[in-house]
Amino acid sequence: MGITFEFNGRRFEAAPNDTVASALYRAGVRIFSRSFKYHRPRGLLCLAGKCPNCLMNVDGQPNVRACTTVVRQGMRVRHQNAYPSLEHDLLSAVQHLDWLMPVGWYYKALTRPQVWHRVEPFIRQVAGLGVPPSAGLPSPDYEHVHMHVEVAVIGGGPAGLRAALELGRAGVQVLLIDDQPALGGHLRYQKNPSVPLVDLINSLHALASVKVIEGASCFGLYEGNLLGVLQPSPHSMAVERLVHVRVERIVVATGTYETPLVFPNNDLVGVMLSTAVQRLIRLHGIVPGKRAVIVAGGGRGQEVADDLRELGVTVVATVAPEAVMEAVGGRRIKGLRTREGNFECDLVVICGHRVPDAGLLAQAGARMDWDATRGAFVPVDLPPHVEAFGQVAGESLVATAPLPPPEPTFNKRAFICLCADVTSQDLRDAIGEGFDHIETLKRYTTATMGPCQGKMCQLNTIGICARETQRSMAATGMTTARPPNPSVTLGALAGARHHPIRRTPLHYCHGELGAVWMDMGDWKRPRYYQTPAPSTERHCVEGEYRAVRERVGLIDVGTLGKLDVQGRDCGALLDFVYSNRLSDLRPGRVRYSVLCDEAGIMLDDGTISRLADDHYFITTTTGNLDFVQQWLEWWLIGTGWDVHITNVTGLAAVNLAGPQARPVLGKLTDCDFSSKAFPYMSCRQVEVAGVPVLLLRIGFVGETGWEMHFPGEWGEYLWKKLLEAGKEFDIRPFGVEAQRLLRLEKRHVIVGVDTDALTNPLEADMSWVAKMDKPDFIGKAALARLRVREPQQKLVGFVMQGDTVPEDGAAILVHGKLAGRVTSVRYSPINHKAVGLAWVSAEAEKADDAIRVRVNGRLEAARITREAFYDPEGVRLRM
Amino acid sequence: MSFLLPCPHCGPRSVYEFRFGGEVKQRPSPDAPAEDWIRYTYTKANAAAVQREWWYHRSGCRRWLLALRNTVTNEILETNFPTDSPTNGEQYPK
């Protein structure tokens, strides 16, 4: 039973070792793609994964090279960029409009936005390559792997095999990377290989120190000897694997590849490189045509001619490259007109230029020198850790066709760049317009910038540039080589799609209570709890809000960063790093502070509790824990202070708040929670329901309440105990939305929401938090400078006058001029109006009730307030 | 950017494991003139040369270290941990 696959909905059979391209060619398919701009039919050209002619959609992935993709059972292959089919592409009518679209036409014709917007959809429809998979569809899996080896050998041809064998025998750890479906390079398809390939491969596999990755392309050599390697279908669970290979030394043995010659209609279907013809014959047992003409210089066509004759193909003639006038044909080649006569044929075999595949070497910093006898740019001056081996270094290379190439009889259809349909006429025009440097010529015409990244066209582009500017090949030079080459899919670069999720110790309790989740960095937090009776988010949030204001509520605050700071000199460090004074805090007391940088900008805020003389407990905002810990440790360096900082964020943390919080706690512990024994802004370590808990009496939400920190192992137990104890008071768990509303009514800022990367405490109306009488602290110098100036902008509270609720980020206008923006705004059930925080200019702040907020495109009146929207005296916190 | 940075504790590691902490600077004394503070706060030498820098080994030993790096070639000439209590009067300017 053969392997079957689908092409454009039809079933095809494949022989063992068939690639998509060889199986289709055997079945009679000749047109494999339509060109980028003119929709000209294109057939197999290189059969080595170097040219753009066989790009297809394979199993939903666009722009896959059919010629190096081995057929798998059930594969679904579709053509690209042709309508309705490759054979009959209506869009090929564009060819007849080529006079409208000379090189760079869009730079000249589409300069007016109105024109561009009208034309763009049409251009996008007609030009281009594959279509990206639609969003929302399940996409395949990609993975990343890291490898460390002593030497990477790139290229599995005779040179690479020899290098790997030699190193492997010396006991060196070697990774051999080859981009073809099987090892061997040109030994696989040459008639009389100098070395028996099987022997080489067998001895290689016998070596334990040599590891081989087949069918994988090395697309870049990066700083620090890092190689990027792309390996398609490493196993059934992944479509592609990106291998990061860190090496000590690199041996580049990538050999050469063949590139086309320049003559009119050189892109016709049936014009094929000699190596491609040999691959079809020897790797796949395919008879490539019936009547062939060979274009070759210096007797090079003999081998391929023998191969063809052996199969019964009539070799009509072998002509020299200079003699070719043009290829003739429509959807297929019909013949070749030459100075030695006109030949009818269905196959033109091009013995083209041999180009060292030296991209990696150029990336490594090698200079590419023109060598006229070899007819190639050859790498020289390699960096010490990189070697070139075999043909890529110029070994046994002989020039095959003249360079610069002779002027073709007709430039217009003599294609240079197959990726973007750039002809030799286009290059001449561009040079005529002044783009006569190889780098500017490349950018203006886009030659060498397509999917093949110049593999097929770079040498000819340089040749034409040299000829037209009457410079030598050497003086014209090559363009800069950059990774990635060959191209890499975005999916492979992105890698696996598993994002780390952080869960608090109470996570699964929330699920049982109907939590609707939100993401906060890596954390999952309940946004609100969906009530059993169906109701809107606003309704649920308001229910949670009322529970806290009127009775009691419980929220998981386990995502807060928590740092345990111990040592003799904690006070000195915290006084220096935080803006508030913390060394004089009595044990058992809590203080709020912000953290500024040297420019006085607020980086973070939190509470600092002193548990003992030499023991503090710090909370940070959810996203800033790592930063704050690193910041404290950094400032500690070199002080000689005795301070030890430990991240204890694994602790569970909840906040129990509301007028009935005290009786709820009273049911679970003997501790005296009266305001006299446990006043606002104090802390105690007590047992609650048998669990050792650090209780902080603080009031982010503006009610009597306790923030409780305790070991995560008892998280679920204590959470459930608290809800149980609160049952008689109709306790409600509340989520982030209700908490945000509650804190907003108290005008408590959230660093990073109401402040940004330029906010200082003075502008945020929090100058009290900076103790300027301390001898020194981070940001003091900046705050001292800022204090003597009037702030440019201020964070203010505002109340909407009407019933509308603006969105976070809404614009604020004063007398019709933009004067600020809203940072947080919510409907406040107590005020029966929307209330919020906003940044306004200093002038706008004085305007008081003249400010306008943009709501749904209309301007609505609002009033600036100086006080909190709820309990401005803070009575309820101290009850 | 993909060079290796030799951590004094963990050995040569991909630079992606580290957080860059900026070039080493001398923090002015609290009573230094405003110009010194402004220069320290807002300007960088941004030298195309070998410079001393702070790095933090985020995905490794989680320690701050000092590195001598050539900013042109990304060659690391030397790395070391700052000692906790400088005995030879050595200062670690920030």
Interface residues (C-beta under 8 A of the other chain):
Chain A: Y222 E223 G224 L226 R246 E598 A599 D626 Q630 E633 W634 W635 I637 G638 G640 P775 D776 K780 A781 A782 R785
Chain B: M1 S2 F3 L4 S14 V15 R19 G21 R27 P28 P30 A32 A34 W37 Y40 T41 Y42 W54 Y56 R58 W64 N74 P82 D84 S85 P86 E90 Q91 Y92 K94
